[in-house]
């Protein structure tokens, strides 16, 4: 199950009237998707290539880093929970100001800086290991510092894409980015397992560092420059605190954005708890070789690829709002097959339990991500996205710690049952608010927004 977050927030209060109807994000059933629109865009191709390469490396590290913790440093369920949590803690600390800063800074420059920082951090891990100085403390530091970079990269990336691609091509661009990311994750997970088996888990982290170098080169080669935002002469310059407040206010007052953020926050809390136990479960409960972990995790990427391929098709058939509900509710229960995994043919439970929910999560991520990019005004993109991400990603360290504690006290398998069962139930929260009453999500807010 990919950690593909869909930005969303607080449930609509009972008895409050819905906001006035806005023009719908309609995708007629008879409409054909754009044909190669974004592929003619050189700068998009560079962004696509750089991000796909980086995702390939990240998939390797997604296998290698937990294996370093478990096999090299002998980390247990609680240690894995802390390692996972520290990757997401920066969202709670820096998330809100990061969005306000990103809306003031050149987004492409922010992305290049974040990728370069990640490169340095990842190169340091094998160096420290070869010097005989690697410890769990250093691994936790790398996870924390990488998380800080992600806090700035994510809103910059989300705000930069709409300026690079025409509005009518956003759906196609998001589908291509998500689809290639899943292919990269699929290949990276398998390669990560092979590298771990042949060269040791630390070797995979070095490969990830090289992919970040490719991403930096691709971003640096993009010719497009964002237009500078011009304020009217009589408009007072706002402080960072005021910018943050504008983003929060826009998110909380909007009935669509807030319920999407609430659902994603709850779901990611539960998902991160399950993911914190996953590698420990496979190695210590199912007792599979460390090198085979990556091959099993390919099921997650296969499901994600399927989700990227069906997202626009299902949206045209059902409508974007209905697809967001149906895909989530029907795919999540398959995750309950994961705790049934055993050696041999019992691994099919793991493959299906990872792949089907991943398809639903990636498809929902494409739909909700495209909705936010079209719906939010350009000058608010960074602030609104990080306000949502603080909820979406800020819940993840809490979930990872809960998962680690459950695994340590009640047992790893029992912890998985609890987290995955609650995750399937949480999908029904999408029935709160106006989404269930609409066929399609709107394309613009009903009321004017601040600058």
Number of C-alpha atoms within 10 A of each C-alpha: 25 21 16 18 24 28 30 29 26 23 21 20 11 8 6 8 11 13 14 9 11 13 13 16 19 16 21 13 13 8 10 10 15 13 9 11 15 20 14 9 13 14 19 20 16 19 22 23 18 21 24 25 24 26 26 28 27 25 28 32 27 21 28 30 21 22 26 23 21 20 14 16 15 12 18 16 26 21 21 25 29 21 28 27 28 24 26 27 23 23 28 17 14 15 27 27 20 25 32 27 20 26 21 15 13 16 24 22 14 19 25 20 16 22 24 17 16 23 22 13 18 23 16 18 23 19 14 13 13 11 9 9 11 18 15 16 10 14 17 20 16 20 22 20 16 22 20 23 20 21 28 26 24 21 28 28 17 19 26 22 19 18 15 18 18 14 15 13 18 23 23 22 26 20 25 20 19 25 24 22 25 30 19 25 33 28 21 31 31 23 22 36 28 21 22 25 15 11 11 20 28 23 20 29 30 21 19 27 25 16 22 28 19 18 26 21 15 20 22 15 13 16 10 12 12 12 8 9 10 6 10 8 7 6 8 8 11 10 10 16 11 12 24 24 17 19 24 19 15 20 25 21 13 18 24 28 27 23 26 26 28 23 27 31 27 23 27 28 26 27 26 29 31 31 25 30 29 23 22 22 24 23 17 13 17 19 12 15 12 22 22 18 23 27 19 20 27 24 24 25 29 23 28 33 27 19 29 30 18 16 24 22 18 21 23 19 15 17 22 28 27 19 24 28 19 17 21 23 19 14 19 25 19 20 26 23 19 24 22 15 20 17 12 9 9 14 18 18 19 24 21 19 27 28 27 24 28 32 30 30 27 33 33 27 25 29 25 23 20 23 24 24 22 19 17 22 17 16 15 21 25 31 30 31 30 31 31 30 28 27 25 28 29 23 25 30 27 23 26 32 25 24 31 30 21 24 25 17 12 10 16 25 21 13 24 27 18 16 25 26 17 17 23 22 13 18 22 14 18 22 14 19 21 17 22 14 11 14 18 24 25 22 18 18 19 13 9 8 14 11 12
